[in-house]
Amino acid sequence: MDSLTFSPDAPLDDGDVAVLASLGRAFAELDPVPDGLVERSQFAMTLAALEEEAAEVMAMAHVEALAGAVRGDTAPVEARTITFTHESLTVMIALSPSDDGRVRVDGWLAPAAPLVVELRQPDGDQSTTADDDGRFSFDAADRGPASLLIRLADEGTKVTTPVVEL
């Protein structure tokens, strides 16, 4: 009778592994993971982490702005987040003002990939490459109209965002 006793602390044996493999095949056939779910989930987790990071930065900036408001020498805090979607790519950018009146652009690509990203503006273009996590940035962009052009890895396909005001 001892051989039939169940113990949750017992190590997995070959029978357990076979049962789990059979369950895995059944789920894969009857309820497969939707296309793109993994990439969307990773983007959502990255975005949640980014929002947490941004919340911390904005909280610090807000405290500094309040202190400055009392002194009367600090401009209001400004920040904007914009998301662009395409059938093969999602691009999110966060805009934050820099001290010289220009704009810092921090961006993320999903699915994450080291793709070439161009910031196009009337006075000239800037180019950078996203890192393996899909992050990219432009430290000093001029205020005014701008769009992004992302060169996908497949034979030079390009995705262009609509023009936005920085």
Secondary structure in CASP SS format (residue, H / E / C, confidence):
PFRMAT SS
TARGET T0000
AUTHOR 0000-0000-0000
METHOD secondary structure of the structure
MODEL  1
M C 1.00
D H 1.00
S H 1.00
L H 1.00
T C 1.00
F C 1.00
S C 1.00
P C 1.00
D C 1.00
A C 1.00
P C 1.00
L C 1.00
D C 1.00
D H 1.00
G H 1.00
D H 1.00
V H 1.00
A H 1.00
V H 1.00
L H 1.00
A H 1.00
S H 1.00
L H 1.00
G H 1.00
R H 1.00
A H 1.00
F H 1.00
A H 1.00
E H 1.00
L H 1.00
D C 1.00
P C 1.00
V C 1.00
P C 1.00
D C 1.00
G C 1.00
L H 1.00
V H 1.00
E H 1.00
R H 1.00
S H 1.00
Q H 1.00
F H 1.00
A H 1.00
M H 1.00
T H 1.00
L H 1.00
A H 1.00
A H 1.00
L H 1.00
E H 1.00
E H 1.00
E H 1.00
A H 1.00
A H 1.00
E H 1.00
V H 1.00
M H 1.00
A H 1.00
M H 1.00
A H 1.00
H H 1.00
V H 1.00
E H 1.00
A H 1.00
L H 1.00
A H 1.00
G H 1.00
A H 1.00
V H 1.00
R H 1.00
G C 1.00
D C 1.00
T C 1.00
A C 1.00
P C 1.00
V C 1.00
E C 1.00
A C 1.00
R E 1.00
T E 1.00
I E 1.00
T E 1.00
F E 1.00
T E 1.00
H E 1.00
E C 1.00
S C 1.00
L E 1.00
T E 1.00
V E 1.00
M E 1.00
I E 1.00
A E 1.00
L E 1.00
S E 1.00
P E 1.00
S C 1.00
D C 1.00
D C 1.00
G C 1.00
R C 1.00
V E 1.00
R E 1.00
V E 1.00
D E 1.00
G E 1.00
W E 1.00
L E 1.00
A E 1.00
P C 1.00
A C 1.00
A C 1.00
P C 1.00
L C 1.00
V E 1.00
V E 1.00
E E 1.00
L E 1.00
R E 1.00
Q E 1.00
P C 1.00
D C 1.00
G E 1.00
D E 1.00
Q E 1.00
S E 1.00
T E 1.00
T E 1.00
A C 1.00
D C 1.00
D C 1.00
D C 1.00
G C 1.00
R E 1.00
F E 1.00
S E 1.00
F E 1.00
D E 1.00
A E 1.00
A E 1.00
D C 1.00
R C 1.00
G C 1.00
P E 1.00
A E 1.00
S E 1.00
L E 1.00
L E 1.00
I E 1.00
R E 1.00
L C 1.00
A C 1.00
D C 1.00
E C 1.00
G C 1.00
T C 1.00
K E 1.00
V E 1.00
T E 1.00
T C 1.00
P C 1.00
V C 1.00
V E 1.00
E E 1.00
L C 1.00
END
